[in-house]
Amino acid sequence: MTNPERHAGKVAAVTGGASGIGRGCVERLAGEGASVLVLDVADATGVVEACRELPGRVQAVPCDVTDEDQVGRGVAKAVELFGGLDIMVNNAGTIFVAPIVDSEAAEWRRLMDVNVIGVYLGMRAAARQMIASGRGGVIINASSGAGRHGVPNFAHYCASKAAVIMMTQSAAVELGPHCIRVNSYTPGHIMTPFWEEIAGGYARVAGMTPDQAIEAFGSTIPWGRFGTPADVAATVSFLATEDAEYISGQAIGINGAELPW
């Protein structure tokens, strides 16, 4: 259940906020009163329009998370538009499906640039602003259940998401003295356009149809259903509240009891 005053007066920035989990986070935070800046290479008109009637204000600027200048300008724009930065959600990510022997180094580099360097740049820009402001803040990074264990045909993605967990833990220790909490969320199978892309790629390498791939992955979820962006956004919202003040350096699983946690 949302509370329209839960994040009243706060300012958030969400990378990859135009769709999927990122959009869910934008809608949840804005629905609870935060002013939110969407940072995405994709057109974010849809999420901005969808949030028009919510308590919080939502605006968007184009941002490639692999470009440090663009990320820095994105954080500066949040400050310019809304007066500061309290919550940074480094959600942007990419994926492809391929066995190690069939993958290309250029594909690995591109994925690492988005999933690892993009999170690093977002954390750095947000932390610099939060330290300068003197009012602390919350940084929340997108990892994955795939960052906790190896998955065939996803070695690149698993490695990138494990890196996010380690960066989160390190940053939490570094930034704690500045009253900046850093956590990550590790979703399981969340039904989004991103996940549909995963199913299609997995189906190709496994010799099955996308529907069969979805059924196979779904059968591993004890809760009996795929997750939704709203499921993840609820956890992100909680981590951004004062109720989570003593939680930092953690990787929070959102997975319907799918192992490993």
Disulfide bonds with the S-S distance in Angstrom:
none
